């Protein structure tokens, strides 16, 4: 048995989610019992993600995109934009990556995901004990690194938060790099928000 197999199946929603065939072209996640479907990302989103992946050393880190995450004690199977795992850790096959082996999760905020990325996902990732959650926000042209998860369930959060602006070098201590954000583009014609 693996940690993924040991997850409590407390509701039928998990069984439904794992057996249902969703339409192609959508990102589908289970977030605290709610099924969330989103359309494909903006080109700026993909360019940012590509720039990040290019800077994370492949020799040391697995850089997985479109990877579903298994989180013990959560009715959640999120699919972050990027999952960073130490090379050699975690399973080599299967649909779900156990949260216990993850070093950092990354989300690039879209025009419609602001509240989810800064709210429910922040809480879910902290509750799962993910050491670092990195939010890249093209709406506000900023990056937010969250570390030191604490708490359980919906009350979970991160103790430490560092905000940097696009264009600044962004230290990512959990993976030992300084991220160059000079290529990151902000979204145009979007309303600013008040997060984090």
Residue pairs with C-beta under 8 A, 6 or more apart in sequence:
2 91
2 98
3 70
3 72
3 98
3 100
4 70
4 91
4 94
4 96
4 98
6 72
7 14
7 70
7 71
7 72
8 72
8 73
9 15
10 75
11 33
11 75
13 30
13 33
13 35
13 75
14 30
14 75
14 77
17 30
17 35
17 77
18 77
22 28
22 37
25 39
25 40
26 37
26 38
26 39
26 40
27 37
27 38
27 39
27 40
27 66
27 79
28 35
28 36
28 37
28 79
29 35
29 36
29 76
29 77
29 78
29 79
30 36
30 75
30 76
30 77
30 78
31 76
31 78
31 116
31 120
31 121
31 124
32 74
32 75
32 76
32 120
32 124
32 154
33 75
33 76
36 116
38 110
38 112
38 113
41 81
41 108
41 110
42 110
42 111
42 138
42 187
44 138
44 185
44 186
44 187
45 81
45 108
45 110
45 138
47 183
47 185
48 108
48 136
48 138
48 183
48 184
48 185
49 65
49 81
49 82
49 106
49 108
51 180
51 181
51 183
51 184
52 82
52 106
52 136
52 179
53 63
53 65
53 82
55 177
55 179
55 180
56 63
56 84
56 175
56 177
57 177
58 87
59 87
60 86
60 87
60 175
60 176
61 84
61 85
61 86
61 87
61 103
61 175
62 83
62 84
62 85
62 86
62 87
62 89
62 90
63 82
63 83
63 84
64 82
64 83
64 84
64 85
64 97
65 81
65 82
65 83
66 79
67 79
67 80
67 83
67 97
68 77
68 78
68 79
68 95
68 96
68 97
69 76
69 77
69 78
69 79
69 80
69 83
69 96
69 97
69 98
69 99
69 102
69 105
69 128
70 77
70 96
70 97
70 98
70 99
71 77
71 78
71 99
71 124
71 127
71 128
72 98
72 99
72 100
72 128
73 127
73 152
73 153
74 124
74 127
74 128
76 124
77 96
78 121
78 124
78 125
80 105
80 106
80 107
80 121
81 106
81 107
81 108
82 105
82 106
83 97
83 102
83 104
83 105
83 106
84 102
84 103
84 104
84 105
84 106
84 175
85 97
85 101
85 102
85 103
86 101
86 103
89 101
90 97
90 98
90 101
90 102
91 97
91 98
99 125
99 128
99 129
99 130
100 129
102 130
102 131
103 131
103 132
103 174
103 175
104 130
104 131
104 132
104 133
104 134
104 172
104 174
104 175
105 125
105 130
105 132
105 133
105 134
106 133
106 134
106 135
106 136
107 113
107 117
107 121
107 133
107 134
107 135
107 136
108 136
108 137
108 138
109 117
109 118
109 135
109 136
109 137
109 138
109 139
111 139
111 187
111 190
114 137
114 139
114 193
114 195
115 195
117 135
117 137
118 135
118 144
118 195
118 196
119 195
121 133
122 133
122 135
122 146
122 157
122 158
123 153
123 154
123 155
123 156
123 157
124 156
125 133
125 149
126 133
126 146
126 149
126 150
126 151
126 156
126 157
126 158
127 149
127 151
127 152
127 153
127 154
127 156
128 149
129 149
130 149
131 147
131 148
131 149
131 174
132 145
132 146
132 147
132 172
132 174
132 175
133 145
133 146
133 147
133 158
134 143
134 144
134 145
134 146
134 172
135 143
135 144
135 145
135 146
135 196
136 143
136 181
136 184
137 143
137 144
137 195
138 166
138 184
138 185
138 186
138 187
139 186
139 187
139 190
139 191
139 192
139 193
140 186
140 192
140 193
140 195
141 165
141 166
141 184
141 186
142 163
142 164
142 165
142 166
143 163
143 164
143 165
143 166
143 170
143 179
143 181
144 161
144 162
144 163
144 196
145 161
145 162
145 164
145 170
145 171
145 172
146 158
146 160
146 161
147 158
147 159
147 160
147 173
147 174
148 158
148 159
148 160
149 156
149 157
149 158
149 159
150 156
150 157
150 158
150 159
151 157
161 196
162 171
163 196
164 170
164 181
165 181
166 181
166 182
166 184
166 185
166 186
167 181
167 182
167 184
168 181
169 178
169 179
169 180
169 181
170 178
170 179
170 181
171 177
171 178
171 179
172 178
172 179
